[in-house]
Amino acid sequence: MDKLDYKKDLKDLYLPKNSPCIIEVPSIRFAAIDGKGDPNGEEFVLATAALYSFSYAVKMSYKSKEIPKGFYGYTVFPLEGVWDLVDKAKPISDKTNYAYSIMIRQPDFLCDELFEHFITETKKKKRNDYLDKIKYINITEGMCCQILHLGSYDDEPGSFEIMEQFCIDNGYERSSLKHREIYISDPRKTEVSKLKTVLRFEVRQK
């Protein structure tokens, strides 16, 4: 069974260098949950758990009686988050003011019908009310600036400053105040100084 490993096969999207670059991000389908508030709270934890439960149910479906049409082996994609502020007048340091959509990319063979099927199957195995909040969406980011941020999440503003200066120097500007974070490292198992997070925001040429 062929196996798609995003760290090897999709390095341009998931393991960029720790210096800014411009990339064209294709249309991608995600299982996603929208939320608000501090990501250190219980709601964020439950939403993340629901996304992983669903995603692993899809990955392990080759062991079921009916293997999905077009199934191929793959590594479950990392958790991603698109971040914004509820009240733009408040400082970014106020985490209770965050608005987010967290998501996990899904394999190409997962159609809408299979999505509903696996939501139902996941509910049977482990109850989590946030499974009802998962939606299956298509996102096309297009032209973006991204960087691999190393270290604490709290130090991300420094990397964003580097990205914005890179854009200014190379004739680009941000086209959205939202930004995406892709969590390559598991913070439960990784030293803070070694955390790897892809930071990305949409841009346009001036």
C-alpha positions in Angstrom: 0.0 0.0 0.0 1.5 3.3 -1.1 1.8 5.8 1.8 1.6 9.6 1.5 3.8 11.3 4.1 3.2 15.0 4.1 6.7 15.7 5.7 8.4 14.0 2.8 6.0 14.4 -0.1 4.6 17.9 0.6 7.6 19.7 2.1 6.8 23.0 0.4 3.6 23.2 2.4 4.5 21.6 5.7 8.3 21.9 6.2 9.4 25.3 4.7 12.7 26.9 5.7 12.9 29.2 8.6 13.1 32.2 6.3 10.2 33.7 4.5 9.0 32.5 1.1 6.1 33.1 -1.3 4.1 30.0 -2.2 0.9 29.2 -4.1 -1.3 27.1 -1.9 -3.7 24.8 -3.8 -7.4 24.1 -3.0 -7.5 21.8 0.1 -10.3 20.0 1.9 -10.4 20.0 5.7 -12.5 18.7 8.5 -12.9 21.9 10.6 -14.4 23.3 13.8 -15.0 27.0 14.5 -14.6 28.5 17.9 -13.8 31.5 20.1 -11.8 32.2 23.2 -8.5 31.1 24.8 -7.0 28.1 23.0 -5.7 26.9 26.4 -9.3 26.3 27.5 -11.3 23.0 27.6 -13.4 23.8 24.5 -10.2 24.0 22.3 -9.0 20.7 23.7 -12.4 18.9 23.1 -12.6 20.3 19.5 -9.0 19.1 18.8 -9.8 15.7 20.2 -12.9 15.4 17.9 -10.9 16.3 14.8 -8.3 13.7 15.6 -10.8 11.0 16.4 -12.5 11.6 13.1 -9.3 11.8 11.1 -7.9 8.5 12.5 -11.2 6.8 11.8 -10.8 7.8 8.1 -7.1 6.7 8.1 -7.9 3.3 9.6 -10.9 2.6 7.4 -8.8 0.1 5.3 -9.4 -2.3 8.2 -13.2 -2.0 7.8 -15.5 -4.4 5.9 -16.0 -1.9 3.1 -12.7 -0.1 2.2 -13.4 3.4 0.7 -13.1 3.6 -3.0 -9.8 5.1 -4.0 -8.3 4.5 -0.5 -4.5 4.9 -0.2 -2.2 4.8 2.8 -1.1 8.1 4.3 0.1 9.9 7.4 -2.6 11.8 9.3 -2.1 15.5 8.5 -1.2 17.9 11.4 -3.6 20.2 13.2 -3.9 23.7 11.6 -5.6 26.8 12.8 -6.8 30.0 11.1 -6.7 32.8 13.6 -8.5 36.2 13.9 -9.7 38.6 16.6 -13.3 39.0 17.7 -12.8 42.6 18.6 -10.1 44.2 16.4 -9.6 47.0 18.9 -8.2 44.7 21.5 -4.5 43.6 21.7 -3.4 40.3 20.3 -2.1 39.4 23.8 -5.8 39.0 24.9 -6.3 35.3 24.1 -9.9 35.4 25.2 -10.6 37.6 22.2 -9.4 35.0 19.7 -11.6 33.7 16.9 -10.4 30.5 15.3 -11.1 27.7 12.9 -9.1 24.6 13.7 -8.8 21.9 11.1 -7.1 18.8 9.8 -6.6 18.1 6.1 -8.3 15.0 4.7 -7.2 12.6 1.9 -8.5 13.0 -1.6 -10.7 9.9 -1.5 -12.9 11.4 1.3 -16.1 12.5 -0.5 -19.1 14.2 1.2 -20.9 10.9 1.6 -17.9 9.3 3.3 -17.5 12.3 5.5 -21.0 11.8 6.9 -20.4 8.1 7.3 -17.2 8.5 9.3 -18.8 11.1 11.5 -21.5 8.6 12.4 -19.0 5.8 12.9 -16.8 8.0 15.2 -19.7 9.0 17.3 -20.4 5.3 18.0 -17.0 4.7 19.3 -16.3 7.7 21.5 -18.9 10.4 22.4 -17.7 13.9 22.0 -20.2 16.7 21.4 -17.8 18.5 19.2 -18.1 15.8 16.5 -21.4 17.5 15.7 -19.6 20.7 15.1 -17.2 19.4 12.4 -17.8 20.6 8.9 -16.2 19.5 5.7 -14.9 22.5 3.8 -12.8 23.5 0.8 -10.2 26.3 1.2 -8.2 27.9 -1.5 -5.6 30.3 0.0 -3.7 31.0 -3.2 -0.6 33.2 -3.0 0.8 33.3 0.6 3.9 34.2 2.5 5.1 31.5 5.0 7.9 30.7 7.3 8.8 27.8 9.7 8.7 29.3 13.2 11.0 27.6 15.7 10.2 27.9 19.4 7.4 29.1 21.6 4.0 30.1 20.2 4.3 33.3 22.3 7.3 34.3 20.2 5.5 34.2 16.9 5.1 38.0 16.6 8.8 38.2 15.9 8.5 35.8 12.9 5.5 37.7 11.6 7.6 40.9 11.7 10.2 39.2 9.6 7.5 37.9 7.1 6.0 41.4 6.8 9.4 43.0 6.1 10.1 40.4 3.5 6.8 41.2 1.8 7.6 44.9 1.8 11.1 44.3 0.4 9.8 42.1 -2.4 6.7 43.9 -3.6 4.0 42.0 -1.7 1.4 43.1 0.9 -1.0 41.1 3.1 -4.4 40.6 1.7 -6.0 39.3 4.9 -5.4 40.0 8.6 -6.1 36.4 9.4 -3.2 34.0 9.5 -2.7 30.2 9.5 -0.7 28.1 11.9 0.3 24.5 11.1 1.4 22.6 14.2 4.1 20.2 13.0 5.3 19.4 16.6 3.2 17.9 19.4 3.5 20.4 22.3 2.9 17.6 24.8 6.0 15.7 23.7 8.3 18.5 22.4 10.6 20.9 24.2 9.2 24.5 23.8 12.5 25.6 22.1 12.2 22.9 19.5 8.5 23.4 18.5 8.0 23.7 14.8 5.0 25.8 13.5 4.4 26.9 9.9 3.1 30.5 9.9 1.3 31.6 6.8 -0.8 34.6 5.6 -2.3 35.5 2.3 -0.6 38.1 0.1 -1.0 39.9 -3.2 1.5 41.8 -5.4 1.5 45.5 -5.0 
